[in-house]
Amino acid sequence: MKIQKKVVAAALLTLALPISAFATATLQNAYVLAGVSDYGTLGSNGNASPGILFDKDGTSTYGVNDFLTPGSPFEGFYVTSSSGSYAANNYGSSSFSTFALTQNSATSVTATSTSSDGRLGVTNDYLLTTIGGRSAIEITTTLTNKSTSVLDSLAFLRTLDPDPDVNAFGSYYTTNVVLSGDQACGTGPSTGQTICIFTSASYAHKAGVSSSWTTSPAAYLGGLDDGNGDYAIGIGFDLGSLAAGQSLTLTYGYALGASRDVATGTVPEPTSALLIATGLIGMARTLRSKRAKA
């Protein structure tokens, strides 16, 4: 019994400690298994697993249909300003020092770093959650101006090339849609599995689909809707100016589903639908009971 308690205590202690020495961290609940790389992005560094895996039944049986790891794993963020540009991508490109990763819990990881020139600090907080009845990886990004001058014309892009059909069906093709300025989705035609990038941030922004996997926030802000193919989805943000020593925060994320309707919240996950149905049945029984007593 004492040994078991020591093991549990050690495991809980580990969750609260930085784990940058191990290169990657993991987000996991019954529906989603995803890596967080020491580039500060989603993924486990390059093609290592897990990238982003999804189980529609919520049984922690994620299968082989990884959204991220096939081919050239492309998930990252890009910052442009009048004083310089910065990039970080799971495939290995980075303008930042190695991100320090802190495993806050099984469903929460924080990644923190500073650009190689020392001018820009970035913290990405990753959280597995449910938003509008859909499984989501919520991301909160904090940008800090560590220089002594204003960062003007500041813009930000988050982008992903989804490949859910590759491991089971050998196809990189996705059917893609820009639903609004707030959301764009990629769907594997064979698996039906869908991932959508979304935001409700107050900063000016625009979601899109890029056939060239552009890393330019301005290109997304200008409007991109390139249709179906082995393309990337993303959202560009116009952040204006950031004074020396100041920070700003924006929240966005990825929603996942067994179909586009589920990923966009048009219909709930099967488990959610069952809970709703059970609640409705219970309400009906209560009403019948009250009527019978009356």
SVG drawing of the C-alpha trace seen along z (x, -y; Angstrom):
<svg xmlns="http://www.w3.org/2000/svg" viewBox="-56 -52 75 54">
<polyline fill="none" stroke="black" stroke-width="0.4" points="0.0,0.0 2.8,-2.4 4.6,-1.7 1.3,-2.4 0.9,-5.7 4.5,-6.7 3.9,-5.9 0.7,-8.0 2.4,-10.9 5.3,-10.9 3.0,-10.8 1.0,-13.8 4.3,-15.7 5.5,-15.1 2.3,-16.6 3.2,-19.9 6.8,-20.1 8.3,-21.4 9.0,-18.5 11.0,-20.2 13.8,-17.6 11.4,-15.0 10.9,-17.1 7.1,-16.6 4.0,-16.6 0.6,-14.9 -3.1,-16.0 -5.5,-13.2 -9.2,-12.6 -11.7,-9.9 -12.0,-11.6 -8.7,-13.2 -5.0,-12.2 -2.6,-14.9 1.0,-15.7 2.5,-19.1 6.0,-19.6 8.9,-21.6 8.4,-23.9 5.3,-25.1 2.9,-23.6 0.6,-20.5 2.3,-17.2 5.2,-15.2 8.0,-16.7 7.8,-15.7 6.2,-12.4 6.3,-11.0 3.0,-9.9 0.7,-11.1 0.0,-14.0 -3.8,-14.6 -5.9,-11.5 -9.7,-11.3 -12.1,-8.7 -15.7,-9.5 -17.1,-7.0 -15.2,-8.4 -13.6,-5.1 -10.0,-6.2 -9.6,-3.9 -8.1,-6.4 -7.1,-4.1 -4.6,-5.1 -6.2,-8.0 -3.9,-10.7 -4.8,-14.2 -1.3,-15.5 1.6,-13.0 1.3,-11.6 3.6,-13.0 5.0,-16.5 3.4,-17.2 2.3,-20.8 0.8,-22.6 2.2,-25.9 1.9,-29.6 3.4,-32.6 3.8,-36.2 4.6,-39.2 5.3,-42.8 7.1,-45.9 10.1,-44.8 10.4,-41.2 8.7,-37.9 8.6,-34.8 7.6,-31.2 7.2,-27.8 6.0,-24.6 5.8,-21.0 8.0,-19.8 11.0,-21.6 11.0,-25.2 11.3,-27.7 12.3,-31.3 12.2,-30.5 14.3,-28.9 13.1,-25.4 9.8,-25.8 9.5,-24.8 6.6,-22.5 4.6,-22.2 2.1,-19.4 -0.6,-21.0 -2.9,-18.0 -3.8,-15.2 -5.8,-17.7 -3.7,-20.8 -0.2,-21.8 1.6,-25.2 4.4,-25.9 6.6,-29.0 9.5,-30.5 11.2,-33.7 12.2,-34.4 15.9,-34.0 16.3,-37.7 14.8,-38.2 12.0,-40.6 8.9,-38.4 7.7,-36.1 5.1,-33.5 3.0,-31.3 0.6,-28.7 -1.9,-27.2 -3.5,-24.0 -6.7,-22.6 -8.9,-19.7 -12.5,-20.7 -16.0,-20.6 -17.3,-23.7 -20.9,-23.8 -21.2,-20.0 -18.0,-19.3 -14.6,-18.0 -12.1,-20.8 -8.4,-21.6 -8.7,-25.2 -5.6,-27.3 -4.8,-30.5 -1.8,-32.4 -0.2,-35.3 2.3,-37.5 4.6,-39.7 6.7,-42.5 10.1,-42.1 11.8,-44.8 12.2,-48.5 10.1,-49.7 6.6,-49.2 5.8,-46.2 3.6,-47.7 1.5,-46.0 1.4,-42.9 -0.4,-39.9 -0.8,-36.2 -1.6,-33.0 -2.5,-29.5 -2.6,-26.9 -2.8,-23.1 -2.7,-20.6 -5.2,-17.9 -4.6,-14.3 -7.2,-12.0 -7.5,-9.6 -3.8,-8.8 -3.0,-5.9 -6.2,-3.9 -6.8,-4.9 -3.6,-6.4 -5.1,-9.7 -4.0,-13.2 -7.1,-14.7 -9.6,-16.6 -12.8,-18.3 -12.5,-21.8 -14.9,-24.6 -14.8,-28.1 -18.0,-28.3 -17.4,-32.0 -14.6,-34.3 -14.7,-32.5 -14.3,-28.9 -12.8,-26.7 -12.8,-22.8 -11.1,-19.9 -12.8,-16.5 -11.4,-13.1 -13.8,-11.9 -13.2,-8.2 -13.2,-8.4 -15.5,-11.4 -13.3,-12.6 -13.2,-16.4 -11.1,-19.1 -12.2,-22.7 -10.1,-25.7 -12.3,-28.3 -12.3,-31.5 -14.6,-34.0 -11.7,-36.5 -12.5,-40.2 -9.4,-41.0 -10.1,-41.3 -9.6,-37.8 -10.5,-35.6 -10.5,-31.8 -9.5,-30.3 -8.2,-27.4 -4.8,-27.6 -3.7,-25.4 -0.1,-26.6 0.0,-26.1 0.8,-29.8 2.4,-31.0 1.4,-34.6 -1.2,-36.0 -1.9,-38.8 -2.9,-36.2 -5.6,-34.7 -6.7,-38.2 -7.1,-39.0 -9.4,-36.0 -8.5,-32.5 -11.0,-29.8 -9.1,-27.4 -11.5,-24.5 -10.7,-20.8 -7.3,-19.1 -4.2,-18.5 -4.6,-22.0 -4.2,-23.8 -6.8,-25.4 -6.0,-28.4 -7.1,-31.7 -5.2,-35.0 -5.5,-37.7 -4.8,-41.5 -3.5,-42.5 -2.5,-46.1 0.4,-47.5 1.9,-46.1 3.8,-48.6 7.2,-47.7 6.7,-45.5 3.0,-44.9 1.1,-41.6 -2.0,-40.5 -4.0,-37.3 -6.1,-35.6 -8.1,-32.4 -9.0,-30.0 -8.8,-26.2 -9.5,-23.1 -12.8,-21.2 -12.9,-17.5 -15.7,-15.2 -16.6,-12.0 -18.3,-14.2 -18.4,-17.8 -21.8,-18.2 -20.4,-17.0 -17.2,-19.0 -19.1,-22.2 -21.6,-21.5 -24.5,-21.1 -25.2,-17.7 -23.8,-16.6 -21.4,-13.7 -23.2,-10.4 -22.5,-10.4 -23.9,-13.9 -26.9,-13.0 -27.6,-10.0 -27.3,-12.3 -29.7,-14.8 -32.2,-12.0 -31.9,-10.5 -32.7,-13.9 -35.7,-14.4 -37.1,-11.0 -36.6,-11.8 -38.5,-15.1 -41.3,-13.3 -41.7,-10.8 -41.7,-13.6 -44.5,-15.4 -46.6,-12.2 -46.1,-11.5 -47.3,-15.1 -50.3,-14.8 -51.3,-11.4 -51.1,-12.8 -53.2,-15.8"/>
</svg>
